[in-house]
Amino acid sequence: MWTQTSHYAHHPQALGNYVYADRMGNGDEASGDGYRYRGRGFLQITGKNLYRRMQDYHHQEFPDDINNLLNNPDLVADRNHYEYAVETAFVYWFDIANVHDLAISADATVKAVTRKVNGGQNGYQARLNAFNRLADYLGLTKASQ
């Protein structure tokens, strides 16, 4: 990649195809899957496997909806179809991330959610701040540092 910076710099399609090639159910770089199945939705589902899982769940719950999220992943970010962005968050949250096993205290929950969503504590401070801004409105105890 570093020897071909002009091919990737300022070219999100090329970069996405490179970064996500042969991962998460995506094909190789030439398949275009990396960019096609980039992060979208409220929790940024990424990779063909998650889009397929979302599609399967969606058609199970809404068999009359003929839209195909696997064939048209842009629907997840379409402002005219915000319900897909919401649904991807719920499906990810409850089915894929399986948050049912998270601890119930505010401190443990923010840390555990960050670990589930990001695989570590990347983004923890921003998530903690957002949680604490909403805690009063939701009748929850604010989380401490």
C-alpha positions in Angstrom: 0.0 0.0 0.0 2.7 2.5 1.0 4.4 2.2 -2.4 1.0 3.1 -4.1 -0.1 6.0 -2.0 -1.4 8.0 -5.0 -3.8 5.0 -5.7 -5.3 5.1 -2.2 -4.9 8.6 -0.9 -8.1 10.6 -1.4 -9.8 7.6 -3.0 -12.2 6.1 -0.4 -13.3 3.3 -2.7 -9.8 2.0 -3.3 -8.8 2.4 0.3 -12.0 0.7 1.7 -11.5 -2.2 -0.7 -7.9 -2.5 0.4 -8.5 -2.3 4.2 -11.5 -4.6 4.3 -10.4 -7.1 1.6 -10.7 -10.8 2.6 -12.2 -9.9 6.0 -15.6 -10.2 7.5 -17.0 -12.2 4.6 -15.7 -9.7 2.0 -14.0 -10.8 -1.2 -10.6 -9.7 -2.3 -9.7 -6.1 -3.1 -10.9 -6.3 -6.7 -14.4 -7.5 -5.6 -15.3 -4.1 -4.3 -16.8 -5.6 -1.2 -14.6 -3.6 1.2 -16.1 -0.3 0.1 -19.6 -1.7 -0.7 -20.0 -3.2 2.8 -18.3 -0.3 4.7 -19.7 0.9 8.0 -23.3 2.2 7.9 -26.2 2.5 10.3 -26.3 3.9 13.8 -23.7 1.3 15.0 -21.8 1.2 11.7 -22.2 -2.5 10.7 -19.2 -3.4 8.6 -18.5 -6.3 6.3 -20.5 -8.6 4.1 -21.2 -11.1 6.9 -23.0 -8.5 9.0 -25.0 -7.2 6.1 -26.0 -10.7 5.2 -27.0 -11.4 8.8 -28.9 -8.1 8.9 -30.7 -9.0 5.7 -31.6 -12.5 6.9 -33.0 -11.1 10.2 -34.9 -8.3 8.3 -36.6 -10.7 5.9 -37.5 -13.0 8.8 -39.2 -10.1 10.6 -40.5 -8.3 7.6 -41.1 -10.9 4.9 -43.2 -8.4 2.8 -40.4 -5.9 2.5 -38.8 -6.6 -0.9 -35.7 -4.4 -0.3 -32.5 -6.3 -0.2 -29.9 -4.8 2.1 -27.2 -7.2 0.9 -27.7 -6.2 -2.7 -28.3 -2.5 -1.8 -26.3 -1.7 1.3 -26.7 2.0 0.7 -30.3 1.6 2.1 -28.8 1.4 5.6 -27.6 5.0 5.2 -30.5 6.3 3.1 -32.3 9.2 4.8 -35.6 8.1 3.2 -35.3 4.7 4.9 -33.9 5.6 8.4 -35.7 2.5 9.7 -32.9 0.3 8.4 -30.3 2.3 10.2 -32.3 1.9 13.4 -32.9 -1.8 12.8 -29.2 -2.5 12.2 -28.4 -1.0 15.6 -31.0 -3.2 17.3 -30.0 -6.3 15.4 -26.3 -5.7 16.2 -27.0 -4.8 19.8 -29.2 -7.7 20.7 -28.3 -10.4 18.3 -24.7 -9.9 17.1 -23.1 -8.2 20.2 -25.3 -10.2 22.5 -25.5 -7.5 25.1 -27.8 -9.5 27.3 -24.7 -10.6 29.3 -23.5 -7.1 30.1 -23.2 -6.0 33.8 -26.0 -3.7 34.9 -24.1 -0.9 36.8 -23.6 2.3 35.0 -19.8 2.1 35.2 -19.6 -1.5 34.0 -22.2 -0.9 31.3 -20.4 2.0 29.6 -17.1 0.1 29.7 -18.7 -3.2 28.6 -20.6 -1.5 25.8 -17.4 0.1 24.6 -15.6 -3.2 24.7 -18.5 -5.0 22.8 -18.8 -2.3 20.1 -15.1 -1.4 19.6 -13.3 -4.5 20.8 -11.5 -2.5 23.5 -11.7 0.9 25.2 -11.3 3.0 22.1 -14.0 5.7 22.2 -14.7 5.1 25.9 -14.5 8.7 27.0 -16.8 9.9 24.3 -19.3 7.2 25.1 -19.1 7.9 28.8 -19.7 11.6 28.2 -22.7 10.8 25.9 -24.1 8.4 28.5 -23.8 11.0 31.3 -25.5 13.7 29.2 -28.5 11.3 28.8 -28.5 9.8 32.2 -30.7 12.4 33.8 -33.3 12.3 31.1 -33.4 8.5 31.4 -33.5 8.4 35.2 -30.2 6.6 35.4 -27.2 7.2 37.7 -24.3 8.9 36.0 -21.2 6.8 35.4 -18.0 7.9 37.1 -14.6 8.1 35.4 
